[in-house]
Amino acid sequence: MAVYKDNATGTWRVIYRFTNWKGERKQTQKRGFATKREAQAWEHEAMLKQGAKLDMTFGSFFEVYEADKKQRVKESTWESKSHVIRTKILPYFENRKIAEIEAKDVIAWQNELMAYRDEKGKPYSADYLRTIHAQLTAIFNHAVNFYNLPYNPARRAGTIGSEAVKEMDFWTKEEYLKFSEAMMDKPRSYYAFEMLYWCGMRSGDAYGKIRLKLDKPSKYGGLS
């Protein structure tokens, strides 16, 4: 790497040369630093990320985590994860060195989240608190499993919140028979619900079987 001053703009830039995972030599640069110190700080973090050295900040490791994980999950899933991380985690830990974050730091962060109240005086729900903590735990787990972080401080601190209990409603036999009678003039729906109710089949499996049977009727003119 090298740090240069751009005399035309008065700002500093870093030219960064590295070898990618294919063994290819690459070069990139970062412009617009107001001071040489800022350019050198960015250079240092970039070198740590390239070498996966955990002397880097939590914010820099999140970029490593993002590069490793983003393509492995659905776009909508990543957007949800990223929003939680950027709004609830990075503001607290972004500039801390990831290897120096301890369980007591995580506990202090948890306490701030649990003390939060919005303009109406409402706290975060227990389910949301659990979700936020799970994202922090996932980042530290990644550092432990693949980048030799000694331990996961979020796991050691313990979780917060709790998973929301989802109530399940069940039809009685009488309720289902009344419903199925009303559905008899819609064969696809009727036979799908018959399989779901009487066989305990999952909706995806039932859909596939009903589609197959309706597409291939038996020699008697009905469903086989």
N, C-alpha and C positions, 0 to 999 in steps of 0.2 A: 504494500500500500504506500501511497504518498499523498501528502497534503500540500496544496498549492493555493496561492492567492490569485484571484481573478482581478487583474488591474482595471479591467473595463467596468466592473460592477462594484469593486471594493469588497466583495465577499470571498469566502474560502470554499474550496471544493476538495473532495477526496477521490482519488483514482484507486480503485480496488481490483486487484488481480487475484484470481483464485482457481483452484482445480475442482471441478464438479464431481458428482458421484460416478460419472462415466470416465473419469480420468482426463477430461478435456480442459484445457486452459482457457479461462474466460476473463473478461475485463468489464467492469462497470464503474460508474462514478455517481457521486452524490454532490449536488451543488447547493449554493445559497446559505452557507453557514455565516453567521455574522462575525464570529471570531475564530481564530485559529484553535483556541481551546475547545470550542464546540465541535469543530471538524475532527480534532484528535480524539475526542470522547466518542464520537460516532465511529471512527475508525477502529478504536479499541473494542467497542461492542460488536462490530461486524466481524472482527477477527475471532472473538470468543464464540459467536454463533456459528461461524464456519467450522471451527474446531470443536464445537459442542462442549465448550468448557463452562462449568457451572459457576464461574466467577462473574457471569453476566447478570444483568438485572432481571427481575421477574418479567418486566415488560418485553425485554428482548427474548426471553425464553418463550413467552406467549407467541411470538412470531415464529419461533421454531416449532412449537406445538401446532400452530395453525397450518404451517407448511406440511407437517406430518399427517394431520388428521382431516383437513378440510375436504379432500377428494374422496375420503372413505365414508362419508355420511351424506345424506340427502341435503340439498341446498337449504331447504326450509329448516332442517334440523340444525345445520351449522349456524344459520342466521339467528336462531333462538339462543343457542349456546353463546355465540359471539356477543349478542346484546347483553346477556347477563354478565359475562366476563368484563366487557368494556365499561359497563355502568355501575356494577356492584363490587368488582374485584380489583381491576386495574387502578382506580382512583386511590386505593389504599396501599397496594403492593408494587405498583409499576416501577418505582425507582429504587426499590430494595433489592439487594443481591439475593438471588433465589436460594443460594446455599446458606445464607445467614438468617433466613426467616425461620423462627422457632414456633413451637406450639403456643407459647404465651402470646405471641404476636397474632396468631390466628384467633385465640380466645378474645383478645381485645377487639379484633375486627367483628367477631360474632356478637359481642356485647353491643357494639354500635348498631349493628343490623337489628338486633332485638329491641333496642331502645328507640328505633325510628318510629315516628308518627307523621302521617301526612297532614294536610291542612284541615282535615276533618277529625284529626285525632286518632286515626286508625293505623294500627301497626301492619307490618307485612304478615301475611297468613303463614301458618305453620308449614303448609305445603310449599310455599314459595321460598321460605327460609331454607328448607331442606334442599330445594332445587339449586339455590345459590351455592350452598356449601358443597353440593355434589360436583359442581363445576370446578371449584377450587381443588377439591380432592382429586379430580380427574387430571388436572394439570400436574399436580405434584406426583401422582402415580406414574404419569408419563416420564417425568424426570427421574424417578426411582428406577423404573423398569428399563429405560433405554439410555439414560445419560448419567447413571451412577450417582444420583443424589442418595445420600446415606439413608434417609428415612422420610416418610411423608408427615409433615407437621400438622396438616389438616386432619389426617386420620388419628394422630396422637391426641389432638385437642378434643376429638369427639364431635359428633354431628349436632346440628341444631334443627329445630322444627320437627315435623312429623309428616308422614305421607297421608294425604287426604283419604278418608274412608269413603269408598264409593258404594252407595247402596244399590242393590240389585232387586228389581221387581220381578216376580214370577207370576205367570198366569196359573190359576187353578184349572183343573180339568174342565169344569163347567164353563169358565171364561173362554178357554181355548176352543171348545166345541162350538160355542156361539160365534166366535170369530171365524172359524174355518167354514162354517155354513155360509157366512156372508161372502166368503172368498171363492166359492165353488165355480162361479162363472168366469174366473180368471185362472186357467189351468196352471200356468207357470208359477204364479204366486202361491196357489193352493198347494201344489205338490211340494214346493220348496218349504213352506211352513210345516207341512206334514212331516217331512224328514227332520227338520230342525226340532220340532216339538217331541216327536215320538222316539227319535233315534239319538237325540242329544248331539247332533252333528254340527260342526262349525259352518258358518254361513258360506265361506268360500268353497268348502267341499260340497255342500248341498247344491250350490249354484252350478258347479261343474257337472254333477250327476243329472240334475234336472235338464240342463241344456243338452246333454248327450241323449237322454231318453226322448226328449221332444223332437230332436233332430232325426232320431232313428226309431220310429214307432214299430211295434211288434206286428207280426203277421195277422193278428186279430183286429188290427185297426186302432188299437189304443196304446197305452204305455206298456212296455214289456216289464 
